[in-house]
């Protein structure tokens, strides 16, 4: 039984020496870097090995590096209930590369991969139902990409006037205001002006 992350790191590196590109123990978690083509083999090993038993997929997170050749990164988070250990699998790949789906190993990956597809446009091979899950079906673009514009796309809403769902351009307006940074103990300028007017009124 492995309860120590350092021992677990050595064990995984010895068993998957040809598939592990880098490993690191940080914040009580083990991070393993692998290639996309090794994802299925590594995940199956982590789940089935008696010394690992990572049998819960917690989350799949995407990262966008628009200036790099391998633009996208996926991070898979797994938990071993029996050993109370956590592990992260990290892989980098190019923008047009398709990643194999984990739905046959972890059915919970279904919605997680759909979310990554919706937000980043990353496609998963052999996914049973790869479609948007957070945005509307007619939505254009992928909101968590760094080059996604803040304006110019359409949003969907229900119009009380037209009694139907309508599409219209996204408008993000910024209303600028003038702030008075005087001490709150002294009061703002307009408060002083009101006080002076009241005093003048009493004198008259």
N, CA, C and O of each residue as an XYZ file, in Angstrom:
816
protein
N       0.849     -1.197      0.000
C       0.000      0.000      0.000
C       0.883      1.245      0.000
O       1.824      1.355      0.787
N       0.567      2.171     -0.888
C       1.351      3.400     -0.975
C       0.545      4.553     -0.394
O      -0.524      4.890     -0.902
N       1.059      5.155      0.668
C       0.382      6.294      1.267
C       1.225      7.556      1.154
O       0.792      8.637      1.555
N       2.393      7.422      0.624
C       3.308      8.539      0.530
C       3.466      8.964     -0.929
O       3.723      8.131     -1.798
N       3.311     10.262     -1.195
C       3.363     10.746     -2.565
C       4.734     10.555     -3.205
O       4.832     10.298     -4.405
N       5.768     10.677     -2.424
C       7.113     10.475     -2.980
C       7.299      9.027     -3.445
O       7.876      8.774     -4.503
N       6.805      8.091     -2.649
C       6.896      6.677     -3.044
C       6.002      6.406     -4.243
O       6.358      5.635     -5.135
N       4.828      7.050     -4.259
C       3.924      6.880     -5.395
C       4.558      7.415     -6.676
O       4.440      6.804     -7.738
N       5.223      8.550     -6.570
C       5.900      9.123     -7.739
C       6.955      8.165     -8.293
O       7.046      7.956     -9.503
N       7.744      7.592     -7.395
C       8.784      6.642     -7.831
C       8.158      5.403     -8.455
O       8.655      4.886     -9.456
N       7.057      4.926     -7.856
C       6.395      3.738     -8.388
C       5.850      3.982     -9.796
O       6.047      3.160    -10.691
N       5.170      5.102     -9.989
C       4.598      5.416    -11.300
C       5.697      5.619    -12.341
O       5.572      5.167    -13.479
N       6.765      6.295    -11.949
C       7.872      6.500    -12.888
C       8.544      5.191    -13.283
O       8.995      5.038    -14.417
N       8.609      4.246    -12.344
C       9.224      2.957    -12.662
C       8.331      2.103    -13.559
O       8.823      1.381    -14.427
N       7.014      2.187    -13.344
C       6.071      1.382    -14.120
C       5.741      2.015    -15.473
O       5.454      1.312    -16.442
N       5.784      3.332    -15.528
C       5.418      4.046    -16.759
C       6.571      4.921    -17.236
O       6.366      6.052    -17.675
N       7.771      4.390    -17.146
C       8.967      5.179    -17.448
C       8.966      5.743    -18.869
O       9.474      6.840    -19.097
N       8.401      5.004    -19.827
C       8.407      5.462    -21.220
C       7.284      6.457    -21.513
O       7.271      7.077    -22.577
N       6.337      6.617    -20.575
C       5.171      7.477    -20.816
C       5.182      8.756    -19.980
O       4.506      9.725    -20.327
N       5.935      8.771    -18.891
C       5.989      9.949    -18.026
C       7.082     10.888    -18.512
O       8.256     10.516    -18.543
N       6.705     12.094    -18.889
C       7.671     13.086    -19.360
C       8.281     13.864    -18.208
O       9.447     14.256    -18.256
N       7.496     14.081    -17.190
C       7.980     14.818    -16.020
C       7.033     14.562    -14.854
O       5.858     14.262    -15.066
N       7.529     14.677    -13.631
C       6.691     14.480    -12.449
C       7.136     15.434    -11.356
O       8.305     15.810    -11.270
N       6.168     15.819    -10.516
C       6.449     16.793     -9.464
C       5.440     16.626     -8.333
O       4.246     16.460     -8.581
N       5.918     16.671     -7.092
C       5.055     16.645     -5.918
C       4.977     18.052     -5.362
O       5.995     18.632     -4.983
N       3.761     18.609     -5.312
C       3.571     19.966     -4.831
C       2.173     20.117     -4.248
O       1.204     19.604     -4.807
N       2.068     20.827     -3.114
C       0.780     21.080     -2.460
C       0.014     19.789     -2.190
O      -1.200     19.726     -2.383
N       0.728     18.767     -1.745
C       0.150     17.473     -1.394
C      -0.568     16.819     -2.573
O      -1.543     16.090     -2.394
N      -0.073     17.091     -3.776
C      -0.583     16.465     -4.989
C       0.586     16.081     -5.879
O       1.633     16.729     -5.875
N       0.391     15.033     -6.629
C       1.407     14.576     -7.566
C       1.001     14.980     -8.972
O      -0.095     14.648     -9.423
N       1.873     15.694     -9.667
C       1.611     16.119    -11.036
C       2.461     15.290    -11.988
O       3.682     15.208    -11.853
N       1.781     14.675    -12.959
C       2.461     13.863    -13.967
C       2.209     14.459    -15.347
O       1.059     14.678    -15.725
N       3.272     14.723    -16.100
C       3.139     15.232    -17.462
C       3.315     14.079    -18.443
O       4.278     13.317    -18.361
N       2.362     13.965    -19.378
C       2.389     12.880    -20.352
C       2.068     13.438    -21.738
O       1.729     14.613    -21.880
N       2.177     12.592    -22.746
C       1.795     12.945    -24.111
C       0.344     12.550    -24.343
O      -0.136     11.598    -23.729
N      -0.370     13.266    -25.222
C      -1.786     12.946    -25.469
C      -2.023     11.503    -25.904
O      -3.029     10.900    -25.532
N      -1.112     10.954    -26.681
C      -1.312      9.588    -27.177
C      -1.186      8.531    -26.076
O      -1.592      7.386    -26.275
N      -0.635      8.897    -24.931
C      -0.482      7.945    -23.827
C      -1.587      8.085    -22.776
O      -1.554      7.396    -21.757
N      -2.552      8.954    -23.007
C      -3.560      9.258    -21.996
C      -4.331      8.020    -21.542
O      -4.443      7.774    -20.342
N      -4.854      7.250    -22.468
C      -5.683      6.089    -22.121
C      -4.890      5.062    -21.319
O      -5.371      4.565    -20.301
N      -3.687      4.742    -21.769
C      -2.871      3.740    -21.072
C      -2.547      4.179    -19.653
O      -2.613      3.377    -18.721
N      -2.197      5.453    -19.485
C      -1.828      5.955    -18.158
C      -3.046      5.969    -17.233
O      -2.947      5.560    -16.076
N      -4.187      6.434    -17.731
C      -5.394      6.506    -16.902
C      -5.855      5.104    -16.494
O      -6.240      4.896    -15.343
N      -5.821      4.157    -17.405
C      -6.209      2.785    -17.075
C      -5.291      2.193    -16.012
O      -5.746      1.477    -15.119
N      -4.006      2.492    -16.111
C      -3.058      2.000    -15.114
C      -3.347      2.608    -13.745
O      -3.380      1.898    -12.740
N      -3.557      3.926    -13.708
C      -3.813      4.601    -12.428
C      -5.100      4.106    -11.774
O      -5.207      4.079    -10.548
N      -6.061      3.720    -12.579
C      -7.332      3.265    -12.034
C      -7.269      1.805    -11.578
O      -7.847      1.454    -10.550
N      -6.587      0.974    -12.319
C      -6.621     -0.467    -12.041
C      -5.502     -0.965    -11.134
O      -5.646     -2.007    -10.495
N      -4.396     -0.241    -11.068
C      -3.267     -0.700    -10.255
C      -3.652     -0.740     -8.773
O      -4.258      0.201     -8.260
N      -3.300     -1.824     -8.094
C      -3.622     -1.984     -6.679
C      -2.852     -1.002     -5.803
O      -3.241     -0.752     -4.662
N      -1.771     -0.450     -6.325
C      -0.981      0.498     -5.560
C      -1.372      1.946     -5.842
O      -0.788      2.872     -5.279
N      -2.346      2.136     -6.701
C      -2.811      3.494     -7.030
C      -4.299      3.662     -6.692
O      -4.662      4.432     -5.802
N      -5.141      2.937     -7.411
C      -6.589      2.959     -7.214
C      -7.191      4.366     -7.302
O      -7.996      4.765     -6.460
N      -6.784      5.109     -8.340
C      -7.397      6.413     -8.594
C      -8.685      6.175     -9.375
O      -8.694      6.173    -10.606
N      -9.757      5.976     -8.642
C     -11.012      5.536     -9.241
C     -12.084      6.609     -9.302
O     -13.240      6.312     -9.604
N     -11.719      7.840     -9.022
C     -12.662      8.947     -9.198
C     -12.007     10.065    -10.006
O     -10.948     10.577     -9.643
N     -12.658     10.429    -11.102
C     -12.238     11.587    -11.892
C     -12.929     12.808    -11.299
O     -14.154     12.915    -11.358
N     -12.157     13.729    -10.728
C     -12.733     14.894    -10.067
C     -13.083     15.988    -11.071
O     -14.168     16.566    -11.010
N     -12.167     16.272    -11.994
C     -12.414     17.377    -12.923
C     -11.443     17.303    -14.092
O     -10.414     16.630    -14.032
N     -11.803     18.020    -15.168
C     -10.915     18.210    -16.313
C     -10.836     19.703    -16.555
O     -11.854     20.343    -16.819
N      -9.644     20.264    -16.469
C      -9.462     21.708    -16.624
C      -8.657     22.010    -17.879
O      -7.698     21.307    -18.198
N      -9.053     23.059    -18.585
C      -8.339     23.498    -19.774
C      -7.551     24.759    -19.507
O      -7.924     25.562    -18.651
N      -6.451     24.941    -20.243
C      -5.625     26.143    -20.157
C      -5.256     26.558    -21.572
O      -4.980     25.711    -22.421
N      -5.251     27.866    -21.827
C      -4.961     28.384    -23.161
C      -3.684     29.223    -23.135
O      -3.578     30.186    -22.375
N      -2.712     28.842    -23.980
C      -1.482     29.613    -24.170
C      -1.421     30.034    -25.637
O      -0.761     29.370    -26.436
N      -2.103     31.131    -26.009
C      -2.268     31.478    -27.429
C      -0.976     31.788    -28.175
O      -0.948     31.710    -29.403
N       0.098     32.139    -27.460
C       1.347     32.505    -28.126
C       2.296     31.326    -28.310
O       3.371     31.478    -28.890
N       1.904     30.156    -27.821
C       2.784     29.000    -27.907
C       2.318     28.027    -28.984
O       1.134     27.980    -29.320
N       3.259     27.249    -29.524
C       2.927     26.295    -30.582
C       1.943     25.247    -30.084
O       0.941     24.963    -30.739
N       2.234     24.675    -28.923
C       1.276     23.773    -28.287
C       0.372     24.634    -27.416
O       0.632     24.852    -26.232
N      -0.684     25.111    -28.034
C      -1.500     26.160    -27.418
C      -2.271     25.709    -26.185
O      -2.377     26.455    -25.211
N      -2.810     24.498    -26.222
C      -3.712     24.064    -25.157
C      -3.055     23.083    -24.194
O      -2.142     22.332    -24.538
N      -3.572     23.134    -22.967
C      -3.173     22.175    -21.935
C      -4.430     21.639    -21.269
O      -5.351     22.394    -20.958
N      -4.459     20.341    -21.056
C      -5.535     19.727    -20.282
C      -4.952     19.155    -19.005
O      -3.891     18.530    -19.014
N      -5.666     19.379    -17.892
C      -5.240     18.846    -16.601
C      -6.368     17.986    -16.049
O      -7.479     18.470    -15.829
N      -6.076     16.706    -15.828
C      -7.046     15.756    -15.288
C      -6.754     15.549    -13.805
O      -5.619     15.266    -13.422
N      -7.786     15.693    -12.972
C      -7.624     15.532    -11.525
C      -8.302     14.239    -11.075
O      -9.486     14.022    -11.337
N      -7.535     13.381    -10.392
C      -8.043     12.094     -9.926
C      -7.868     11.974     -8.412
O      -6.983     12.585     -7.814
N      -8.743     11.168     -7.819
C      -8.704     10.939     -6.373
C      -8.742      9.445     -6.078
O      -9.520      8.697     -6.670
N      -7.888      9.028     -5.152
C      -7.917      7.662     -4.640
C      -8.533      7.704     -3.249
O      -7.905      8.174     -2.301
N      -9.771      7.209     -3.126
C     -10.443      7.214     -1.826
C      -9.749      6.274     -0.840
O      -9.636      6.577      0.348
N      -9.295      5.151     -1.337
C      -8.715      4.146     -0.457
C      -7.416      4.632      0.180
O      -7.161      4.385      1.359
N      -6.586      5.339     -0.626
C      -5.297      5.806     -0.111
C      -5.313      7.297      0.236
O      -4.319      7.840      0.717
N      -6.452      7.954     -0.012
C      -6.592      9.384      0.268
C      -5.473     10.187     -0.405
O      -4.803     10.998      0.234
N      -5.287      9.949     -1.697
C      -4.256     10.632     -2.464
C      -4.874     11.272     -3.699
O      -5.886     10.808     -4.224
N      -4.236     12.351     -4.148
C      -4.682     13.050     -5.357
C      -3.546     13.098     -6.373
O      -2.368     13.173     -6.023
N      -3.938     13.052     -7.634
C      -2.946     13.111     -8.700
C      -3.506     13.930     -9.860
O      -4.708     13.918    -10.124
N      -2.606     14.646    -10.551
C      -2.992     15.424    -11.725
C      -2.214     14.919    -12.925
O      -1.004     14.702    -12.852
N      -2.921     14.735    -14.027
C      -2.282     14.406    -15.299
C      -2.338     15.635    -16.186
O      -3.401     16.229    -16.365
N      -1.203     16.015    -16.737
C      -1.131     17.204    -17.577
C      -0.612     16.818    -18.955
O       0.330     16.036    -19.080
N      -1.240     17.378    -19.993
C      -0.759     17.144    -21.353
C      -0.925     18.401    -22.197
O      -1.908     19.126    -22.049
N       0.039     18.660    -23.085
C       0.024     19.820    -23.963
C      -0.133     19.348    -25.410
O       0.358     18.284    -25.789
N      -0.840     20.174    -26.220
C      -1.083     19.780    -27.602
C      -1.426     20.995    -28.447
O      -1.713     22.072    -27.924
N      -1.394     20.809    -29.760
C      -1.650     21.898    -30.700
C      -3.143     22.133    -30.871
O      -3.966     21.312    -30.467
N      -3.479     23.267    -31.477
C      -4.859     23.733    -31.524
C      -5.790     22.787    -32.283
O      -6.951     22.639    -31.902
N      -5.311     22.148    -33.340
C      -6.184     21.289    -34.155
C      -6.113     19.818    -33.751
O      -6.696     18.965    -34.421
N      -5.413     19.519    -32.677
C      -5.246     18.126    -32.253
C      -6.476     17.639    -31.490
O      -7.027     18.368    -30.666
N      -6.904     16.411    -31.762
C      -8.050     15.811    -31.085
C      -7.570     14.885    -29.971
O      -6.641     14.099    -30.156
N      -8.217     14.990    -28.817
C      -7.826     14.190    -27.647
C      -8.821     13.046    -27.460
O     -10.026     13.228    -27.631
N      -8.316     11.888    -27.115
C      -9.175     10.720    -26.910
C     -10.066     10.927    -25.681
O      -9.611     11.441    -24.659
N     -11.312     10.531    -25.784
C     -12.261     10.690    -24.685
C     -12.046      9.637    -23.589
O     -11.642      8.507    -23.865
N     -12.320     10.029    -22.358
C     -12.204      9.101    -21.224
C     -13.551      8.531    -20.801
O     -13.646      7.889    -19.755
N     -14.588      8.754    -21.590
C     -15.937      8.359    -21.173
C     -16.091      6.850    -20.987
O     -16.932      6.418    -20.199
N     -15.314      6.051    -21.682
C     -15.423      4.592    -21.524
C     -14.770      4.122    -20.231
O     -15.117      3.062    -19.710
N     -13.829      4.902    -19.712
C     -13.161      4.549    -18.452
C     -13.853      5.221    -17.274
O     -14.084      4.601    -16.235
N     -14.183      6.512    -17.453
C     -14.898      7.288    -16.439
C     -16.107      7.942    -17.104
O     -15.959      8.968    -17.767
N     -17.299      7.368    -16.942
C     -18.509      7.958    -17.552
C     -18.741      9.413    -17.160
O     -19.360     10.165    -17.913
N     -18.250      9.819    -15.989
C     -18.427     11.198    -15.543
C     -17.672     12.192    -16.424
O     -17.927     13.394    -16.361
N     -16.752     11.698    -17.240
C     -15.994     12.580    -18.139
C     -16.884     13.162    -19.226
O     -16.494     14.121    -19.892
N     -18.068     12.600    -19.416
C     -18.977     13.052    -20.475
C     -19.226     14.557    -20.400
O     -18.930     15.284    -21.349
N     -19.764     15.020    -19.286
C     -20.103     16.440    -19.154
C     -18.844     17.301    -19.016
O     -18.816     18.435    -19.493
N     -17.810     16.771    -18.372
C     -16.564     17.523    -18.217
C     -15.934     17.824    -19.574
O     -15.486     18.943    -19.820
N     -15.902     16.828    -20.448
C     -15.335     17.030    -21.777
C     -16.209     17.941    -22.624
O     -15.700     18.707    -23.443
N     -17.517     17.864    -22.433
C     -18.408     18.783    -23.150
C     -18.161     20.228    -22.722
O     -18.204     21.142    -23.545
N     -17.904     20.425    -21.437
C     -17.619     21.778    -20.941
C     -16.313     22.305    -21.542
O     -16.247     23.461    -21.961
N     -15.285     21.474    -21.586
C     -14.009     21.873    -22.178
C     -14.186     22.179    -23.665
O     -13.627     23.150    -24.174
N     -14.963     21.352    -24.354
C     -15.250     21.598    -25.769
C     -15.966     22.935    -25.960
O     -15.633     23.700    -26.866
N     -16.941     23.209    -25.110
C     -17.726     24.435    -25.216
C     -16.864     25.663    -24.953
O     -16.937     26.642    -25.697
N     -16.051     25.621    -23.907
C     -15.285     26.791    -23.489
C     -14.010     27.021    -24.294
O     -13.592     28.164    -24.481
N     -13.375     25.917    -24.782
C     -12.087     26.050    -25.466
C     -12.106     25.582    -26.918
O     -11.190     25.901    -27.676
N     -13.123     24.837    -27.317
C     -13.156     24.306    -28.667
C     -12.291     23.066    -28.851
O     -12.017     22.670    -29.984
N     -11.858     22.449    -27.758
C     -11.052     21.233    -27.821
C     -11.972     20.047    -28.107
O     -12.976     19.854    -27.422
N     -11.623     19.253    -29.123
C     -12.466     18.126    -29.518
C     -11.952     16.816    -28.933
O     -10.747     16.609    -28.787
N     -12.907     15.928    -28.599
C     -12.578     14.643    -27.996
C     -13.053     13.517    -28.900
O     -14.228     13.445    -29.258
N     -12.132     12.646    -29.262
C     -12.437     11.512    -30.133
C     -13.229     10.449    -29.381
O     -12.927     10.132    -28.230
N     -14.249      9.902    -30.046
C     -15.103      8.830    -29.501
C     -16.000      9.294    -28.356
O     -16.494      8.474    -27.583
N     -16.211     10.598    -28.247
C     -17.167     11.087    -27.253
C     -18.586     10.817    -27.751
O     -18.879     11.077    -28.918
N     -19.477     10.299    -26.895
C     -20.814      9.897    -27.357
C     -21.759     11.051    -27.689
O     -22.739     10.849    -28.406
N     -21.486     12.255    -27.185
C     -22.446     13.348    -27.384
C     -21.737     14.690    -27.232
O     -22.052     15.463    -26.327
N     -20.786     14.965    -28.112
C     -19.958     16.170    -27.988
C     -20.680     17.377    -28.559
O     -20.631     17.632    -29.762
N     -21.351     18.118    -27.685
C     -22.031     19.352    -28.071
C     -21.949     20.336    -26.922
O     -21.563     19.978    -25.809
N     -22.314     21.575    -27.198
C     -22.209     22.621    -26.177
C     -23.067     22.278    -24.956
O     -24.098     21.613    -25.058
N     -22.602     22.760    -23.794
C     -23.320     22.445    -22.564
C     -23.588     23.688    -21.716
O     -24.528     23.692    -20.921
N     -22.782     24.746    -21.867
C     -22.953     25.963    -21.087
C     -23.489     27.123    -21.913
O     -24.222     27.964    -21.392
N     -23.137     27.180    -23.188
C     -23.615     28.251    -24.050
C     -24.756     27.739    -24.927
O     -25.060     26.546    -24.936
N     -25.379     28.654    -25.661
C     -26.492     28.299    -26.534
C     -25.981     27.543    -27.756
O     -24.810     27.664    -28.116
N     -26.860     26.759    -28.399
C     -26.454     25.950    -29.545
C     -25.948     26.795    -30.705
O     -25.059     26.367    -31.441
N     -26.506     27.998    -30.876
C     -26.078     28.853    -31.975
C     -24.952     29.796    -31.611
O     -24.615     30.688    -32.390
N     -24.359     29.614    -30.433
C     -23.299     30.504    -29.961
C     -22.051     30.341    -30.809
O     -21.689     29.228    -31.192
N     -21.396     31.457    -31.101
C     -20.173     31.425    -31.904
C     -18.966     31.705    -31.012
O     -18.997     32.592    -30.159
N     -17.909     30.936    -31.226
C     -16.681     31.138    -30.460
C     -16.632     30.323    -29.181
O     -17.572     29.603    -28.846
N     -15.515     30.450    -28.473
C     -15.284     29.683    -27.244
C     -14.809     30.658    -26.158
O     -13.682     31.149    -26.226
N     -15.647     30.941    -25.167
C     -15.438     32.056    -24.227
C     -14.156     32.048    -23.416
O     -13.689     33.120    -23.032
N     -13.556     30.882    -23.131
C     -12.359     30.873    -22.292
C     -11.057     30.911    -23.091
O      -9.974     30.851    -22.509
N     -11.151     31.010    -24.402
C      -9.940     31.255    -25.192
C      -9.484     32.698    -24.968
O     -10.303     33.611    -24.867
N      -8.181     32.885    -24.894
C      -7.656     34.217    -24.592
C      -7.966     35.227    -25.696
O      -7.967     36.431    -25.439
N      -8.227     34.761    -26.917
C      -8.500     35.687    -28.013
C     -10.002     35.901    -28.233
O     -10.405     36.492    -29.235
N     -10.824     35.425    -27.304
C     -12.263     35.617    -27.438
C     -12.607     37.073    -27.157
O     -12.295     37.572    -26.076
N     -13.248     37.779    -28.110
C     -13.538     39.212    -27.915
C     -14.656     39.436    -26.910
O     -15.542     38.597    -26.748
N     -14.602     40.569    -26.243
C     -15.628     40.905    -25.256
C     -16.886     41.452    -25.912
O     -17.960     41.446    -25.310
N     -16.754     41.926    -27.145
C     -17.918     42.430    -27.867
C     -17.922     41.850    -29.266
O     -16.902     41.360    -29.751
N     -19.083     41.908    -29.912
C     -19.157     41.463    -31.298
C     -19.924     40.184    -31.507
O     -20.324     39.886    -32.632
N     -20.145     39.408    -30.441
C     -20.898     38.180    -30.560
C     -22.349     38.400    -30.134
O     -22.687     39.418    -29.530
N     -23.172     37.455    -30.451
C     -24.591     37.579    -30.121
C     -24.905     36.930    -28.783
O     -24.262     35.958    -28.385
N     -25.898     37.473    -28.094
C     -26.417     36.859    -26.885
C     -27.898     36.558    -27.101
O     -28.558     37.188    -27.927
N     -28.400     35.600    -26.359
C     -29.785     35.200    -26.512
C     -30.561     35.583    -25.250
O     -30.074     35.395    -24.135
N     -31.755     36.116    -25.431
C     -32.605     36.478    -24.295
C     -34.059     36.452    -24.730
O     -34.371     36.448    -25.921
N     -34.940     36.433    -23.738
C     -36.372     36.456    -24.025
C     -36.846     37.900    -24.052
O     -36.608     38.653    -23.108
N     -37.513     38.283    -25.124
C     -38.021     39.639    -25.279
C     -39.498     39.691    -24.878
O     -40.342     39.036    -25.489
N     -39.793     40.473    -23.851
C     -41.185     40.657    -23.433
C     -41.978     41.383    -24.516
O     -43.171     41.143    -24.696
N     -41.301     42.267    -25.227
C     -41.976     43.048    -26.257
C     -42.408     42.166    -27.426
O     -43.535     42.270    -27.911
N     -41.480     41.280    -27.881
C     -41.780     40.430    -29.029
C     -42.347     39.074    -28.627
O     -42.794     38.311    -29.484
N     -42.333     38.767    -27.329
C     -42.865     37.510    -26.798
C     -42.190     36.282    -27.408
O     -42.846     35.291    -27.732
N     -40.862     36.368    -27.559
C     -40.102     35.239    -28.097
C     -38.626     35.415    -27.745
O     -38.197     36.477    -27.293
N     -37.851     34.330    -27.968
C     -36.409     34.387    -27.740
C     -35.754     35.071    -28.927
O     -36.025     34.716    -30.074
N     -34.889     36.056    -28.661
C     -34.235     36.804    -29.738
C     -32.731     36.797    -29.541
O     -32.233     36.586    -28.435
N     -32.010     37.034    -30.642
C     -30.564     37.183    -30.612
C     -30.227     38.645    -30.870
O     -30.858     39.301    -31.698
N     -29.235     39.143    -30.162
C     -28.792     40.506    -30.395
C     -27.322     40.620    -30.015
O     -26.828     39.829    -29.211
N     -26.610     41.607    -30.590
C     -25.174     41.761    -30.293
C     -24.913     42.030    -28.821
O     -25.679     42.731    -28.160
N     -23.816     41.460    -28.313
C     -23.427     41.681    -26.928
C     -22.926     43.113    -26.778
O     -22.108     43.580    -27.571
N     -23.418     43.798    -25.765
C     -22.974     45.163    -25.492
C     -22.502     45.240    -24.045
O     -23.276     45.030    -23.111
N     -21.232     45.543    -23.880
C     -20.673     45.695    -22.543
C     -20.331     47.169    -22.351
O     -19.292     47.638    -22.815
N     -21.194     47.878    -21.681
C     -21.014     49.313    -21.510
C     -20.376     49.619    -20.163
O     -20.657     48.964    -19.159
N     -19.507     50.634    -20.162
C     -18.873     51.077    -18.926
C     -19.274     52.517    -18.668
O     -18.903     53.413    -19.426
N     -20.012     52.740    -17.626
C     -20.406     54.091    -17.255
C     -19.375     54.666    -16.286
O     -19.167     54.133    -15.196
N     -18.743     55.746    -16.693
C     -17.709     56.354    -15.872
C     -18.330     57.348    -14.889
O     -19.251     58.091    -15.230
N     -17.815     57.345    -13.689
C     -18.316     58.247    -12.663
C     -17.142     58.983    -12.021
O     -16.025     58.469    -11.975
N     -17.402     60.159    -11.540
C     -16.388     60.932    -10.829
C     -16.498     60.641     -9.343
O     -17.559     60.799     -8.739
N     -15.370     60.207     -8.757
C     -15.364     59.859     -7.342
C     -14.682     60.966     -6.537
O     -13.689     61.549     -6.972
N     -15.229     61.237     -5.374
C     -14.639     62.218     -4.468
C     -13.839     61.457     -3.419
O     -14.401     60.688     -2.639
N     -12.520     61.676     -3.403
C     -11.653     60.899     -2.525
C     -11.288     61.641     -1.244
O     -10.297     61.306     -0.594
N     -12.083     62.651     -0.875
C     -11.821     63.351      0.372
C     -12.125     62.454      1.568
O     -12.824     61.447      1.452
N     -11.591     62.839      2.702
C     -11.797     62.059      3.916
C     -13.286     61.976      4.240
O     -13.974     62.995      4.197
N     -13.798     60.798      4.560
C     -15.230     60.663      4.905
C     -15.590     61.447      6.165
O     -16.758     61.766      6.383
N     -14.580     61.761      7.006
C     -14.850     62.516      8.223
C     -15.126     63.985      7.895
O     -15.858     64.663      8.616
N     -14.527     64.471      6.792
C     -14.720     65.858      6.407
C     -15.978     66.048      5.561
O     -16.525     67.147      5.473
N     -16.423     64.957      4.942
C     -17.606     65.054      4.093
C     -17.233     65.439      2.669
O     -16.147     65.960      2.414
N     -18.136     65.179      1.763
C     -17.881     65.498      0.357
C     -18.204     66.947      0.062
O     -18.812     67.638      0.880
N     -17.793     67.403     -1.110
C     -17.975     68.802     -1.483
C     -19.449     69.187     -1.523
O     -19.840     70.257     -1.057
N     -20.271     68.281     -2.097
C     -21.683     68.638     -2.200
C     -22.347     68.706     -0.824
O     -23.294     69.467     -0.627
N     -21.847     67.907      0.132
C     -22.388     67.977      1.501
C     -22.046     69.319      2.127
O     -22.866     69.929      2.815
N     -20.799     69.776      1.872
C     -20.384     71.072      2.410
C     -21.216     72.194      1.812
O     -21.602     73.134      2.507
N     -21.487     72.087      0.514
C     -22.277     73.115     -0.157
C     -23.695     73.160      0.416
O     -24.249     74.239      0.624
N     -24.276     71.991      0.667
C     -25.618     71.948      1.252
C     -25.630     72.552      2.651
O     -26.567     73.259      3.024
N     -24.569     72.263      3.429
C     -24.490     72.820      4.784
C     -24.395     74.345      4.757
O     -25.011     75.035      5.569
N     -23.603     74.862      3.798
C     -23.452     76.316      3.675
C     -24.769     76.974      3.276
O     -25.109     78.051      3.767
N     -25.510     76.316      2.378
C     -26.803     76.864      1.944
C     -27.777     76.909      3.110
O     -28.522     77.875      3.277
N     -27.760     75.827      3.934
C     -28.662     75.792      5.080
C     -28.313     76.874      6.091
O     -29.202     77.492      6.678
N     -27.017     77.103      6.294
C     -26.587     78.130      7.243
C     -26.996     79.510      6.752
O     -27.486     80.334      7.525
N     -26.789     79.759      5.449
C     -27.164     81.055      4.881
C     -28.672     81.297      4.996
O     -29.117     82.417      5.245
N     -29.462     80.205      4.806
C     -30.910     80.313      4.897
C     -31.372     80.687      6.300
O     -32.313     81.460      6.477
N     -30.673     80.106      7.316
C     -31.037     80.408      8.696
C     -30.676     81.858      9.062
O     -31.380     82.516      9.829
N     -29.566     82.332      8.495
C     -29.150     83.712      8.785
C     -30.151     84.704      8.214
O     -30.454     85.729      8.824
N     -30.662     84.374      7.016
C     -31.611     85.289      6.373
C     -32.981     85.191      7.034
O     -33.913     85.887      6.630
